[in-house]
Amino acid sequence: MINFRYHLVSLTAVFLALTVGLILGTAALNGPAIDALEATTQNLRDSNAAYRAEITELEEELNDDQSFASEIAPSYLAGELAERQVLIVSMPGVDSAAADSVEQMLGYADAEVAGRISVLDDFLDPANTDQLADLVDGVTPDTIEAPVTYDGVAAMSAVLAAVATGSFEGEPVEIESGDITTVTTGLEELGMLTVESEPTGEADGIVLVGAAAATDSEAEARNAGVVAVTTAFAANEASVYAATSSVGDDNPVGTLREEDREVTVATVDNAGSPQGQIAAVAALSELIATGRAHHLGTGEGAEGRLPEAA
């Protein structure tokens, strides 16, 4: 008679058979599976070691290149900007060391620094555009006419560029030292500008040192603001926008490299390195001498690393 005990014994026998089968199957496959896993792991280790060695080699080559660039800079740039006055403008986010190095390179080129200022983050904050527009009304010298626009960054940039360079829309204008102080002090009091050395009001060229593109929620407006500042200076005198990177959406470097722009600006996309800093000074020299705007560096749209190689 088939009863409950029979079914219990039968089910127990089935589960016991399955358990034995799993144990035997695992034992049979365990060795090859582990061997294959260990072989794959070792291959990955070997590949990673090779990649690390390659990265180390490339870093050493890059360091050698930059060391060589630093060594040749004095002779390469000597006299390139003799008797030229150059204004240095740092944009938000720039490491002061990069601007210091650009100033050093300008010294090798025998340029005279016609002032050094730093535009701060609040200058480009879209929330402050009305505040800038109000400031324009109070600080614009009588010898220039501020642009009629609702864009406070563009309007204030035009006024700042005029008093710092002694030109407005490409034409010389009379600027007194008091005019410069009025504008810079007004911006300093709003926390939008720092003056390392007061602009002289006379400049043959400008190097604007930029950081990587903004990436926050207001990045589009901030990056457009960098372009507006650069364009305002470039409308007056030969200008180079030298940034530490050309990567990212709406990067000012890419925008300034567009061919259909009305205002000519030379660009450099690796200004964080000695080679890029040399390129910025060389590009300014070429732009002043010939009117040709080079786009130098290693990023998209770059013609070469130096004007001779473009």
Legacy VTK file of the C-alpha trace (Angstrom):
# vtk DataFile Version 3.0
C-alpha trace
ASCII
DATASET POLYDATA
POINTS 310 float
0.000 0.000 0.000
1.252 3.471 -0.963
0.920 5.771 2.012
2.295 9.030 3.324
5.469 7.345 4.579
6.142 6.054 1.068
5.847 9.525 -0.422
8.100 10.989 2.287
10.783 8.366 1.642
10.531 8.896 -2.124
10.854 12.691 -1.831
13.786 12.328 0.537
15.506 10.010 -1.945
14.958 12.518 -4.777
16.408 15.476 -2.821
19.299 13.327 -1.673
20.060 12.382 -5.272
19.942 16.048 -6.345
22.269 17.045 -3.524
24.762 14.327 -4.407
24.579 15.356 -8.057
25.263 18.999 -7.233
28.200 18.076 -5.042
29.694 15.803 -7.671
29.077 18.364 -10.455
30.607 21.200 -8.457
33.611 19.082 -7.595
34.079 18.207 -11.274
33.794 21.811 -12.511
35.380 23.617 -9.603
38.957 23.073 -10.718
38.605 24.289 -14.353
36.377 27.233 -13.344
38.847 28.457 -10.743
41.737 28.014 -13.150
39.919 30.055 -15.806
39.034 32.778 -13.294
42.602 32.990 -12.031
43.924 33.177 -15.608
41.497 36.015 -16.461
42.410 37.897 -13.283
46.108 37.589 -14.033
45.570 38.874 -17.577
43.759 41.920 -16.174
46.577 42.502 -13.700
49.135 42.328 -16.505
47.109 44.713 -18.689
46.696 47.223 -15.863
50.409 47.095 -15.107
51.177 47.741 -18.776
48.736 50.684 -18.875
50.216 52.166 -15.703
53.699 51.871 -17.162
52.524 53.556 -20.388
50.853 56.394 -18.441
54.007 56.904 -16.386
56.089 57.040 -19.562
53.722 59.557 -21.181
53.729 61.717 -18.047
57.525 61.707 -18.032
57.587 62.691 -21.721
55.094 65.501 -21.039
57.148 66.751 -18.102
60.267 66.680 -20.274
58.447 68.653 -22.997
57.236 71.270 -20.534
60.664 71.521 -18.893
62.204 72.035 -22.315
59.586 74.695 -23.105
60.418 76.528 -19.893
64.126 76.422 -20.696
63.785 77.808 -24.208
61.131 80.432 -23.376
63.545 83.317 -22.694
65.379 82.912 -25.993
62.280 81.950 -28.019
60.257 84.975 -26.874
63.070 87.526 -26.576
62.047 90.866 -28.098
58.718 89.587 -29.455
56.755 92.317 -27.669
59.437 94.942 -27.156
57.968 98.390 -26.424
54.469 96.868 -26.271
52.164 97.393 -23.311
50.091 94.354 -22.408
47.180 94.120 -19.997
46.581 90.826 -18.153
42.986 89.900 -17.316
42.291 86.787 -15.247
38.850 85.222 -15.518
36.964 83.437 -12.688
38.415 80.122 -11.570
41.925 80.731 -12.857
44.790 79.641 -10.652
46.901 82.724 -9.974
49.992 80.651 -10.824
48.867 80.470 -14.453
48.522 84.250 -14.665
51.874 84.645 -12.899
53.491 82.423 -15.518
51.900 84.380 -18.369
53.272 87.566 -16.842
56.698 85.944 -16.646
56.511 84.972 -20.322
55.551 88.537 -21.228
58.677 89.644 -19.396
60.769 87.309 -21.535
59.180 88.954 -24.593
60.246 92.387 -23.270
56.637 93.563 -22.925
55.589 96.132 -20.359
52.658 95.023 -18.190
49.953 97.674 -18.496
48.048 96.438 -15.461
46.684 93.170 -14.118
43.102 92.615 -12.997
40.980 89.613 -12.043
37.318 89.361 -12.979
35.507 87.540 -10.155
32.674 85.030 -10.260
29.963 87.525 -9.228
30.696 89.572 -12.343
29.343 86.699 -14.440
26.434 85.783 -12.148
23.201 86.290 -14.166
21.512 87.500 -10.975
23.802 90.548 -10.935
23.202 91.833 -14.461
20.900 94.657 -13.286
23.419 95.661 -10.633
26.096 95.912 -13.313
23.832 97.944 -15.578
23.188 100.387 -12.726
26.929 100.673 -12.092
27.557 101.467 -15.761
25.362 104.529 -15.470
27.422 105.845 -12.577
30.993 105.150 -13.689
31.104 105.631 -17.465
33.472 108.492 -18.420
32.072 111.369 -20.441
34.438 110.563 -23.309
32.727 107.256 -24.125
29.155 106.134 -24.625
28.217 102.882 -22.961
26.405 100.359 -25.147
22.626 100.462 -24.971
21.801 96.927 -23.853
19.983 95.046 -21.112
23.037 92.798 -20.779
24.872 94.224 -17.770
27.929 92.024 -18.337
28.344 93.212 -21.930
27.817 96.872 -21.011
30.171 96.831 -18.031
32.788 94.872 -19.987
32.780 97.569 -22.683
33.334 100.306 -20.092
36.025 98.354 -18.246
37.830 97.572 -21.495
37.689 101.218 -22.574
39.206 102.669 -19.407
41.806 99.879 -19.174
43.033 100.174 -22.763
42.377 103.786 -23.723
40.277 102.689 -26.704
36.577 102.307 -27.319
35.266 100.204 -30.205
38.734 100.334 -31.717
39.151 104.083 -31.571
41.448 105.955 -29.129
39.631 107.839 -26.379
40.824 110.205 -23.689
40.996 108.391 -20.360
42.197 109.920 -17.105
43.569 107.972 -14.144
40.496 108.980 -12.155
38.265 107.308 -14.727
40.110 104.018 -14.282
39.944 104.201 -10.499
36.227 105.007 -10.572
35.422 101.925 -12.629
37.728 99.492 -10.851
36.745 100.716 -7.386
33.060 100.422 -8.217
33.536 96.805 -9.262
35.774 96.033 -6.279
33.157 97.335 -3.865
30.626 94.937 -5.413
33.048 92.020 -5.064
33.308 91.620 -8.835
36.908 92.608 -9.500
40.346 92.420 -7.930
43.141 94.761 -8.988
46.635 93.311 -8.718
48.128 96.336 -10.467
46.097 99.319 -11.653
45.627 99.487 -15.436
47.564 102.310 -17.040
44.820 103.175 -19.501
47.109 102.387 -22.428
47.511 98.908 -23.905
48.644 97.492 -27.227
47.392 94.021 -26.403
45.524 91.932 -23.854
45.981 88.399 -22.603
42.852 87.061 -20.941
43.679 83.960 -18.887
40.694 81.636 -18.581
39.868 78.479 -16.649
37.828 75.447 -17.696
34.264 76.061 -18.882
31.578 76.567 -16.244
29.444 73.475 -15.621
26.890 74.573 -13.022
23.176 75.224 -13.556
24.000 78.688 -14.940
26.933 77.521 -17.039
25.547 78.750 -20.351
25.188 82.317 -19.087
28.572 82.300 -17.338
30.407 80.963 -20.385
28.645 83.523 -22.552
29.790 86.166 -20.063
33.423 85.127 -20.538
32.951 85.539 -24.288
31.383 88.970 -23.743
34.305 90.154 -21.612
36.845 88.852 -24.130
34.982 90.386 -27.066
34.833 93.778 -25.352
38.606 93.894 -24.953
39.236 92.430 -28.426
37.069 95.137 -29.993
39.667 97.658 -28.797
43.068 95.979 -29.037
44.696 92.705 -30.116
43.550 90.047 -27.633
44.342 86.435 -26.813
42.020 84.250 -24.767
44.304 81.661 -23.173
42.362 79.005 -21.265
43.451 75.921 -19.389
41.005 73.693 -21.307
38.737 73.645 -24.350
36.594 70.759 -23.079
32.899 71.069 -22.252
29.669 72.417 -23.686
29.658 76.132 -24.518
33.367 76.373 -23.733
34.434 79.959 -24.514
37.449 78.653 -26.466
35.190 76.861 -28.934
32.873 79.846 -29.246
35.744 82.244 -29.881
37.145 79.905 -32.543
33.998 80.110 -34.665
34.819 81.547 -38.077
31.826 83.869 -38.413
32.665 86.059 -35.418
32.835 89.810 -36.056
35.648 90.397 -33.550
38.962 88.591 -34.052
40.414 86.820 -31.027
43.408 84.487 -30.886
42.971 81.469 -28.603
45.082 78.994 -26.661
43.576 75.951 -24.944
46.483 74.682 -22.787
47.471 77.791 -20.844
48.018 75.775 -17.686
51.318 74.550 -19.124
54.536 76.408 -19.993
54.058 75.505 -23.633
50.574 77.052 -23.633
51.824 80.167 -21.865
54.541 80.589 -24.478
51.913 80.104 -27.175
49.728 82.848 -25.672
52.541 85.400 -25.874
53.606 84.249 -29.343
50.007 84.436 -30.581
49.660 87.984 -29.236
52.880 89.035 -30.949
51.664 87.595 -34.265
48.233 89.198 -33.910
49.708 92.636 -33.233
52.263 92.349 -36.035
50.158 90.793 -38.802
46.545 90.772 -37.677
46.422 87.003 -37.962
44.654 85.232 -35.091
46.126 81.808 -34.360
44.212 79.140 -32.466
46.809 77.126 -30.610
46.990 74.192 -28.228
45.982 70.548 -28.215
42.180 70.658 -28.223
39.556 70.676 -30.944
40.035 73.480 -33.451
43.697 74.059 -32.594
45.968 74.663 -35.597
49.146 73.687 -33.776
51.047 74.251 -30.571
52.929 77.362 -31.704
52.435 79.822 -34.558
55.336 78.376 -36.580
53.745 74.934 -36.398
50.243 76.140 -37.320
LINES 1 311
310 0 1 2 3 4 5 6 7 8 9 10 11 12 13 14 15 16 17 18 19 20 21 22 23 24 25 26 27 28 29 30 31 32 33 34 35 36 37 38 39 40 41 42 43 44 45 46 47 48 49 50 51 52 53 54 55 56 57 58 59 60 61 62 63 64 65 66 67 68 69 70 71 72 73 74 75 76 77 78 79 80 81 82 83 84 85 86 87 88 89 90 91 92 93 94 95 96 97 98 99 100 101 102 103 104 105 106 107 108 109 110 111 112 113 114 115 116 117 118 119 120 121 122 123 124 125 126 127 128 129 130 131 132 133 134 135 136 137 138 139 140 141 142 143 144 145 146 147 148 149 150 151 152 153 154 155 156 157 158 159 160 161 162 163 164 165 166 167 168 169 170 171 172 173 174 175 176 177 178 179 180 181 182 183 184 185 186 187 188 189 190 191 192 193 194 195 196 197 198 199 200 201 202 203 204 205 206 207 208 209 210 211 212 213 214 215 216 217 218 219 220 221 222 223 224 225 226 227 228 229 230 231 232 233 234 235 236 237 238 239 240 241 242 243 244 245 246 247 248 249 250 251 252 253 254 255 256 257 258 259 260 261 262 263 264 265 266 267 268 269 270 271 272 273 274 275 276 277 278 279 280 281 282 283 284 285 286 287 288 289 290 291 292 293 294 295 296 297 298 299 300 301 302 303 304 305 306 307 308 309
